[in-house]
Amino acid sequence: MSTAAGPEQGRETVTVRYWAGARAAAGTAEDVFEVEGEVTLAALVRRVLERHPDDRMARTVGVCSVLVGDRPVRSQDPAEVVVRPGAVVELLPPFAGG
């Protein structure tokens, strides 16, 4: 399920979970990224697109709703959204009926 081994002692991580079309575009249900302290959502999305560089993933991520933990990001600037170590970020593309 995860593309990275569990965090080693002293290393901090953020988990990004992909749903529906995002999961299909990424080819995995989630990725784990090592971080050094807090990161912005914009920086994390750049890392997602570096790991999954095809156009389909970029288009999908561009239309996703995002949750950081249980908090919806909505129209906030991703450069201003702080993601703390240990957080789970959910990328939810639009789906029929929703």
Order of alpha helices (4+ residues) and beta strands (2+ residues): beta-alpha-beta-beta-alpha-alpha-beta-beta-beta-beta
